[in-house]
Amino acid sequence: MTVYRFTCVICPLSCSVEVEVEDEGGRVKDIRGFSCPRGKEWALKEALSPRRVVMTVVRVRGGEEPVVSVKTDSPIPKDRIRELMSYLATLEVKAPISVGQVLVDRPLGLETRVVATRSVRR
Ligand code: SF4
């Protein structure tokens, strides 16, 4: 049995939530400490398949700036972050770039898009 302990980040109450997961089969045995359904759902996801939005920079060719800040437009599985960061470290995009522009659609087959969070002029 593995017990995951989280501080819920959904609202300022910051409830302490514990999720007990069976080591074989990954079934949830118990969940306690949440005060609302949203917190319960968040803690279950954190225990069973944690996801994060990734923020980083990508190199720019021919721009006023050498890099552009980017982020995924949805959270990706936590265990794929390193792979995505390595991929983005090899990427170079061409200026001009506008804020919100999709730079990569479904990188590495992930269900997300990498978008620019600022503009870079030529
Ligand atoms: S469990 Fe519900 S009430 Fe508690 S911090 Fe999370 S969202 Fe807020």
Residues whose N, C-alpha, C, O or C-beta is under 5 A from the ligand:
A	BS01	SF4	C8 I10 C11 L13 S14 C15 F34 S35 C36 R38 G39 K40
